[in-house]
Amino acid sequence: MLVTGKSPDKVAACATCHGLDLGRMDATPSISGRLPRCVLRQRYELQAGIRTFQNAALMKAAVDKRSVDDMISIAAYLTAHEP
């Protein structure tokens, strides 16, 4: 639900920017098949302002509204999703 765009809180889903297959889309990197620890670390770094890149503000807005449980669910989904 969170990744595919049907999240109840109306926050932009991962697929909005990363594409339906969660692969590379325009300047947005692929996120499918990522290790859970990488997904969670990147979330922390975005929230803390450590991680900066061209679209960091868009990502920060998305991850700031996610709970730790949400991010664990997202990380598990991405790991299981083949690139």
mmCIF file of the C-alpha atoms, coordinates in Angstrom:
data_MODEL
# 
_entry.id   MODEL 
# 
loop_
_atom_site.group_PDB 
_atom_site.id 
_atom_site.type_symbol 
_atom_site.label_atom_id 
_atom_site.label_alt_id 
_atom_site.label_comp_id 
_atom_site.label_asym_id 
_atom_site.label_entity_id 
_atom_site.label_seq_id 
_atom_site.pdbx_PDB_ins_code 
_atom_site.Cartn_x 
_atom_site.Cartn_y 
_atom_site.Cartn_z 
_atom_site.occupancy 
_atom_site.B_iso_or_equiv 
_atom_site.pdbx_formal_charge 
_atom_site.auth_seq_id 
_atom_site.auth_comp_id 
_atom_site.auth_asym_id 
_atom_site.auth_atom_id 
_atom_site.pdbx_PDB_model_num 
ATOM 1  C CA . MET A 1 1  ? 0.000  0.000  0.000   1.00 0.00 ? 1  MET A CA 1 
ATOM 2  C CA . LEU A 1 2  ? 2.669  2.516  0.976   1.00 0.00 ? 2  LEU A CA 1 
ATOM 3  C CA . VAL A 1 3  ? 4.871  1.782  -2.014  1.00 0.00 ? 3  VAL A CA 1 
ATOM 4  C CA . THR A 1 4  ? 2.188  1.468  -4.663  1.00 0.00 ? 4  THR A CA 1 
ATOM 5  C CA . GLY A 1 5  ? 0.357  4.700  -3.932  1.00 0.00 ? 5  GLY A CA 1 
ATOM 6  C CA . LYS A 1 6  ? -2.668 3.648  -1.941  1.00 0.00 ? 6  LYS A CA 1 
ATOM 7  C CA . SER A 1 7  ? -1.480 4.937  1.424   1.00 0.00 ? 7  SER A CA 1 
ATOM 8  C CA . PRO A 1 8  ? -4.265 6.479  3.459   1.00 0.00 ? 8  PRO A CA 1 
ATOM 9  C CA . ASP A 1 9  ? -2.236 9.543  4.461   1.00 0.00 ? 9  ASP A CA 1 
ATOM 10 C CA . LYS A 1 10 ? -1.959 10.705 0.821   1.00 0.00 ? 10 LYS A CA 1 
ATOM 11 C CA . VAL A 1 11 ? 1.835  11.066 0.944   1.00 0.00 ? 11 VAL A CA 1 
ATOM 12 C CA . ALA A 1 12 ? 3.448  10.551 -2.471  1.00 0.00 ? 12 ALA A CA 1 
ATOM 13 C CA . ALA A 1 13 ? 4.198  6.860  -2.848  1.00 0.00 ? 13 ALA A CA 1 
ATOM 14 C CA . CYS A 1 14 ? 7.566  5.501  -3.913  1.00 0.00 ? 14 CYS A CA 1 
ATOM 15 C CA . ALA A 1 15 ? 6.187  4.573  -7.344  1.00 0.00 ? 15 ALA A CA 1 
ATOM 16 C CA . THR A 1 16 ? 5.285  8.190  -8.068  1.00 0.00 ? 16 THR A CA 1 
ATOM 17 C CA . CYS A 1 17 ? 8.934  9.148  -8.549  1.00 0.00 ? 17 CYS A CA 1 
ATOM 18 C CA . HIS A 1 18 ? 10.668 5.792  -8.905  1.00 0.00 ? 18 HIS A CA 1 
ATOM 19 C CA . GLY A 1 19 ? 8.206  4.342  -11.436 1.00 0.00 ? 19 GLY A CA 1 
ATOM 20 C CA . LEU A 1 20 ? 5.772  1.454  -11.205 1.00 0.00 ? 20 LEU A CA 1 
ATOM 21 C CA . ASP A 1 21 ? 8.586  -1.107 -11.390 1.00 0.00 ? 21 ASP A CA 1 
ATOM 22 C CA . LEU A 1 22 ? 10.605 0.953  -8.858  1.00 0.00 ? 22 LEU A CA 1 
ATOM 23 C CA . GLY A 1 23 ? 13.454 1.013  -11.328 1.00 0.00 ? 23 GLY A CA 1 
ATOM 24 C CA . ARG A 1 24 ? 15.355 4.003  -12.573 1.00 0.00 ? 24 ARG A CA 1 
ATOM 25 C CA . MET A 1 25 ? 13.090 6.769  -13.869 1.00 0.00 ? 25 MET A CA 1 
ATOM 26 C CA . ASP A 1 26 ? 14.617 9.958  -15.316 1.00 0.00 ? 26 ASP A CA 1 
ATOM 27 C CA . ALA A 1 27 ? 17.044 11.249 -12.667 1.00 0.00 ? 27 ALA A CA 1 
ATOM 28 C CA . THR A 1 28 ? 15.517 9.061  -9.942  1.00 0.00 ? 28 THR A CA 1 
ATOM 29 C CA . PRO A 1 29 ? 17.502 5.933  -9.013  1.00 0.00 ? 29 PRO A CA 1 
ATOM 30 C CA . SER A 1 30 ? 16.198 2.393  -8.815  1.00 0.00 ? 30 SER A CA 1 
ATOM 31 C CA . ILE A 1 31 ? 15.066 1.329  -5.355  1.00 0.00 ? 31 ILE A CA 1 
ATOM 32 C CA . SER A 1 32 ? 13.944 -2.233 -6.073  1.00 0.00 ? 32 SER A CA 1 
ATOM 33 C CA . GLY A 1 33 ? 16.051 -4.965 -4.518  1.00 0.00 ? 33 GLY A CA 1 
ATOM 34 C CA . ARG A 1 34 ? 17.689 -2.596 -2.004  1.00 0.00 ? 34 ARG A CA 1 
ATOM 35 C CA . LEU A 1 35 ? 18.882 -4.041 1.272   1.00 0.00 ? 35 LEU A CA 1 
ATOM 36 C CA . PRO A 1 36 ? 16.665 -3.132 4.236   1.00 0.00 ? 36 PRO A CA 1 
ATOM 37 C CA . ARG A 1 37 ? 19.542 -1.579 6.173   1.00 0.00 ? 37 ARG A CA 1 
ATOM 38 C CA . CYS A 1 38 ? 20.290 0.713  3.229   1.00 0.00 ? 38 CYS A CA 1 
ATOM 39 C CA . VAL A 1 39 ? 16.669 1.881  2.989   1.00 0.00 ? 39 VAL A CA 1 
ATOM 40 C CA . LEU A 1 40 ? 16.490 2.564  6.719   1.00 0.00 ? 40 LEU A CA 1 
ATOM 41 C CA . ARG A 1 41 ? 19.892 4.281  6.833   1.00 0.00 ? 41 ARG A CA 1 
ATOM 42 C CA . GLN A 1 42 ? 18.957 6.558  3.926   1.00 0.00 ? 42 GLN A CA 1 
ATOM 43 C CA . ARG A 1 43 ? 15.703 7.452  5.677   1.00 0.00 ? 43 ARG A CA 1 
ATOM 44 C CA . TYR A 1 44 ? 17.593 8.453  8.816   1.00 0.00 ? 44 TYR A CA 1 
ATOM 45 C CA . GLU A 1 45 ? 20.157 10.438 6.817   1.00 0.00 ? 45 GLU A CA 1 
ATOM 46 C CA . LEU A 1 46 ? 17.402 12.314 4.974   1.00 0.00 ? 46 LEU A CA 1 
ATOM 47 C CA . GLN A 1 47 ? 15.548 13.160 8.166   1.00 0.00 ? 47 GLN A CA 1 
ATOM 48 C CA . ALA A 1 48 ? 18.768 14.292 9.872   1.00 0.00 ? 48 ALA A CA 1 
ATOM 49 C CA . GLY A 1 49 ? 19.787 16.443 6.894   1.00 0.00 ? 49 GLY A CA 1 
ATOM 50 C CA . ILE A 1 50 ? 22.968 14.428 6.344   1.00 0.00 ? 50 ILE A CA 1 
ATOM 51 C CA . ARG A 1 51 ? 21.953 13.128 2.925   1.00 0.00 ? 51 ARG A CA 1 
ATOM 52 C CA . THR A 1 52 ? 21.690 15.801 0.254   1.00 0.00 ? 52 THR A CA 1 
ATOM 53 C CA . PHE A 1 53 ? 21.141 15.512 -3.483  1.00 0.00 ? 53 PHE A CA 1 
ATOM 54 C CA . GLN A 1 54 ? 19.105 17.192 -6.206  1.00 0.00 ? 54 GLN A CA 1 
ATOM 55 C CA . ASN A 1 55 ? 15.688 15.917 -5.072  1.00 0.00 ? 55 ASN A CA 1 
ATOM 56 C CA . ALA A 1 56 ? 16.474 15.549 -1.367  1.00 0.00 ? 56 ALA A CA 1 
ATOM 57 C CA . ALA A 1 57 ? 13.722 17.981 -0.353  1.00 0.00 ? 57 ALA A CA 1 
ATOM 58 C CA . LEU A 1 58 ? 11.083 15.843 -2.107  1.00 0.00 ? 58 LEU A CA 1 
ATOM 59 C CA . MET A 1 59 ? 12.360 12.683 -0.455  1.00 0.00 ? 59 MET A CA 1 
ATOM 60 C CA . LYS A 1 60 ? 12.667 14.352 2.946   1.00 0.00 ? 60 LYS A CA 1 
ATOM 61 C CA . ALA A 1 61 ? 9.032  15.447 2.763   1.00 0.00 ? 61 ALA A CA 1 
ATOM 62 C CA . ALA A 1 62 ? 8.008  11.853 1.995   1.00 0.00 ? 62 ALA A CA 1 
ATOM 63 C CA . VAL A 1 63 ? 10.089 10.133 4.683   1.00 0.00 ? 63 VAL A CA 1 
ATOM 64 C CA . ASP A 1 64 ? 9.343  12.692 7.395   1.00 0.00 ? 64 ASP A CA 1 
ATOM 65 C CA . LYS A 1 65 ? 5.704  11.587 7.325   1.00 0.00 ? 65 LYS A CA 1 
ATOM 66 C CA . ARG A 1 66 ? 6.525  7.893  7.633   1.00 0.00 ? 66 ARG A CA 1 
ATOM 67 C CA . SER A 1 67 ? 6.771  6.020  10.904  1.00 0.00 ? 67 SER A CA 1 
ATOM 68 C CA . VAL A 1 68 ? 9.605  3.613  11.636  1.00 0.00 ? 68 VAL A CA 1 
ATOM 69 C CA . ASP A 1 69 ? 7.116  0.760  11.147  1.00 0.00 ? 69 ASP A CA 1 
ATOM 70 C CA . ASP A 1 70 ? 6.187  2.177  7.732   1.00 0.00 ? 70 ASP A CA 1 
ATOM 71 C CA . MET A 1 71 ? 9.834  2.316  6.717   1.00 0.00 ? 71 MET A CA 1 
ATOM 72 C CA . ILE A 1 72 ? 10.466 -1.237 7.900   1.00 0.00 ? 72 ILE A CA 1 
ATOM 73 C CA . SER A 1 73 ? 7.497  -2.383 5.783   1.00 0.00 ? 73 SER A CA 1 
ATOM 74 C CA . ILE A 1 74 ? 8.772  -0.415 2.796   1.00 0.00 ? 74 ILE A CA 1 
ATOM 75 C CA . ALA A 1 75 ? 12.297 -1.824 3.239   1.00 0.00 ? 75 ALA A CA 1 
ATOM 76 C CA . ALA A 1 76 ? 10.930 -5.384 3.363   1.00 0.00 ? 76 ALA A CA 1 
ATOM 77 C CA . TYR A 1 77 ? 8.849  -4.789 0.224   1.00 0.00 ? 77 TYR A CA 1 
ATOM 78 C CA . LEU A 1 78 ? 11.774 -3.297 -1.698  1.00 0.00 ? 78 LEU A CA 1 
ATOM 79 C CA . THR A 1 79 ? 14.065 -6.175 -0.740  1.00 0.00 ? 79 THR A CA 1 
ATOM 80 C CA . ALA A 1 80 ? 11.561 -8.711 -2.058  1.00 0.00 ? 80 ALA A CA 1 
ATOM 81 C CA . HIS A 1 81 ? 10.950 -6.719 -5.260  1.00 0.00 ? 81 HIS A CA 1 
ATOM 82 C CA . GLU A 1 82 ? 13.371 -7.832 -7.960  1.00 0.00 ? 82 GLU A CA 1 
ATOM 83 C CA . PRO A 1 83 ? 15.219 -5.068 -9.814  1.00 0.00 ? 83 PRO A CA 1 
# 
